[in-house]
Amino acid sequence: MTADTTGDMTADMAAAGPDVPLLEAVGLRRGYPLPRTSLTGRRARREAVRDVSLRVEEGAALGIVGESGAGKSTLVRLLLALDRPDAGTVRYRGREVRPGRPSSLRWFRREAQIVLQDPMSSLDPRMTVARAVAEPLRALGVAGDRAATAARVAEVLTAVGLEPEMGRRYPHEFSGGQRQRIAIARALAPRPRILVGDEPVSALDVSVRAQVLDLLARLAATEGLTLIVVSHDLGVVRHLCDQVLILHEGAVAEHGPTARVLTDPAHPYTRRLLDAVPRLPV
């Protein structure tokens, strides 16, 4: 990122004003063509995200909930400029975020990072943990010298409950919960303001889910993070999030404070989701 780009970004954010949310989406739409059913017929389209608007205030924790195919992951890709919307805009601190060349989005990649469902899918088995955690620092041009990079790697490994010496080991030498901690450490390394978790605990054993959820809650408080958590598990959202957005067939069914939405839902689809949660017999 050049000095001119940094200056432009700072000026844009300074001009945004106090009422501008940290992250905002307006009228997002994204559809995909379906396979042809005949040689001459028109290709149908599936609308994965339909006219979605949302605001995420700094320091908030937003849960995005819906059944499989509801459009949750597509929405996250649009919010992070990993995919281009058919319509609508995404703004960070009032500045529009447009998918484009990686170099043009470095400023935003420093501000928003993601933790995926399966950490092994995002950790290179040939890299030591220390090198993997340092990778975004180098990619985003914020690594500094070797000593500064090593210090930051040790700092984030400690923050997620791992010993800095573990950085010499490889991902396959860790348990699933430890690998997810490594993925969180890597996401934290460039000091983002937004941390997105796309089903961050669904691939973990039940015994370690609570530990990772508690870790995310603690990091949000100590690091001043804004959380966006995608989950089909209402318990995860209830534990972590103060706001929840319910997606149904790509559209917003309901959006509001978690306590209100999950105890007194206004939309029939939300009520069906709550009714589907297993309950132990009394």
N, C-alpha and C positions, 0 to 999 in steps of 0.2 A: 504494500500500500504506500503510495507516494505521499509526500508532505502536502501536496495540493489536494489530494483526495481526502486526507485526514482533516485538513482545514475546511473543505466543503462539507464534510459530514458533521463536524462540530458546529458549523454555522447553521446547517439545516436543523440540528437538534436543539440548538439554542433558540432558534426562531419558532420552534414548535409550540411553545406555550405550556402553561401548567396543566391545562385540561386535556392535553393530548395523551392517550394511553400509550403504554410501552409498545404493545403490539395490537394492530387493528386489521381486520379483514372486512371488506365491503363487497357484497354481491358475488362471492366466489362461485364459479361454475366450472365443472370439468367432466367431460364425457369421453367414452372410448368406443371405437367401432367394434361390433360383435362379428364373429365369423359369418360368412355368407351361408345362407341356407339353400341357395341355388346359384347357378352360373350367371343368370341374367337378372336376378332380383337385387334390389337395393340393400346395402348393408345397414342393418339397424345399429343404433347407438345405445349404450347404457350410460345414463347420467349418474356418475358416482358421487358428485357433489353438486347440489342444486341450490343456488342463491343463498349461500351461507355468509352471514355477517356476525362478527364477534369483536369484543374488546377485552384485552387482558391488561389490567393495571399492574404497575410495578409492585413486586412483592406478593402478588396474588398466586394462588394455586388453582388452576383450572383443570377439571377432569372432563375428558371427552369420552362418552359412553355410547355404546350401541352394539347390536349383535353383529356377527360376521357378515360382511358385505354391506354394512351401513354407510361406509365411506370414511371411516375414521383415519385410516392410514393415508388415503388420498388427500384428505384435508390437511394432515400434518405435512405431507410433501409440498403442498401448496404454501402453507404458512412458512416453511423453511426455504422456499424458492428452489426446491429440488425438482419441481415440475411446473410447467407453465399453465396457468388457468386459461380456459376458453373465454372467460369474462371475469371482471372483478379485479380488485387490487388488494395488495398486502402492504401495510406501512409499519415501519419500526420507528418509534419516536417521531412520527409524522413524515418520515422519509419513505418514499415508495421503494419497495424491494422487488426487483425484476430479475427473473432467471436470465442468465447470460453466461459470459465467459467466467471461468473460476476466478480469474484475477480481479474482475469487476465486483465480485461478491466477497472478497476477503474480509472487508470491514464487517459484513453481516455474519460471516462464519465465526468471527471472534465473539460476537454478541450472543449467538444462539447455537447450542450444541445438542446432540441427540444421543440417547442410550437406547439400543435396540433390544428386542426380545431375547435373542440368542447371542450372547457375547462371543461365542466361538465363530460366528459368522462375520464378525467385524474385527477380530484379533488375528493378525498374521501369525500362524504357528511357527514361522521361521524367525520371528522377532522376539527378543527378550521383552519382558514386561516393561523395563525401563525405556527401551527404545520405542515400544508401542505407545507409551504414555507421552513421550517426547515428540512423537510424530506430528501431531497437530501444531505444536509450537513452531516446528520447522516449516510446515506447509503454509502456515499463516504469517510467516515472517516475523515471529515474536520470540524466537528462541533465545536470543542473546548469546553470550559466550558459553563454553562448555560447562563452566562452573555454575553459571546462573541456571542453565537448563537442568543440570543434575540436582540443584537445590530445589527447583520447582517440582521435579518428579518426586523427590523425597517428600516434599511438603504435601502433595496431593495423595500420595500413597498412605501417608500417615493419617490424613484427613478421612480416608475411607476405611481405616482400621487395619491397614496392612503395614508390615515392617518394611522400611526402605530397602533393606537387604534382599527382600523378595524380588526386587527389580532385576536381579541377575538370572532369574529363572524364566521358564517358558510357559505359555498359557496352559498346555496340557498337564502341567504339574500341579494345577490348582483345581479345587472343587468348583461346581457350578456357581455357588454363591460368591466365592472368591473371584471368579472370573467376571461376574457382574460388577463387583467392587472395582476391579481393574478397569472395566469399561467406563464406569462412573468417574474414576480418577482421570482417565484420558479425556473425557468430556469436560472436566473441570480445569484441565491444565491451562487453556488459554484465557481463563477467568471470564467465562460468559456471564451474561445477565439473565439469559433464559436457558433452562435445562428442560428438554423434552424427553419423556420416557414413553416409548411405544411398546406397550405391554411389558414393562420392565421386570416383572416378577412372575409372569405366567409360565416361563420355562423352568422355574426353580421348584425344588421340593418345598412342600408346605412348611417344613421345619425351619427353612431359612428365609421364607418370604417376609415374615414379620421383621427379621433383622434388617433386610434391605429396605423395607418400607420405613423403618425407624431411622435408618441411615439417611435416606432421602429427606425425611422431615427435618432431621438435625442439620443437614447441609444447607437446606433452604433457609433455615434460621441463621446459621453461623456465616454463610457465604453471601447472604442477601439475594438469593436466587428467586427468580420467578419460575414457577413450575407449570408445565403443561403435561398432563398424564393421560395417555390413551389406554383405556382398559374396557374389557367386557365385564369385569368384576366390580360390582357396586361396593363391595367391602373395601377394595383398594382405594376407590375414589372417596369414600366416606372417611377413611383414615388420613388421607393426604390433602384433600382439596376443599377449599372454601367456596368454590363455584363449580357448577357442573353444567355441561352442555350435552343434551341427549340428541343423538343423530338417528334418524329413521329414514331409510331409503335415500340417503344423501342430503336430506333436508333437516333443519333444526326443528325438533318436536317440542323441546322445552329448554330453557336456559335460565339459571338463577342460582341463588345460594343453595349449597349442597343440603344443608339441614332442612330447608323448606321443600326442595324438590323431592328428596328421598323420604320425607315423612308425609307430605301433603301434595302429591303430584297433581298437576292440572291437566295433563294430557293422557289419554287412554293408553298410548304406547308405553309411557313411563310406568303406568300402573301395571301393565302386563310384564314389563321387565322386573318390577319388584315382586310380583306374584310368582315369577319363575324362580326366585331365589329359594334354594332348599331350606327347609326349617326342620329342626329336630322335633320329634313328637314330645309332648309334655307328659 
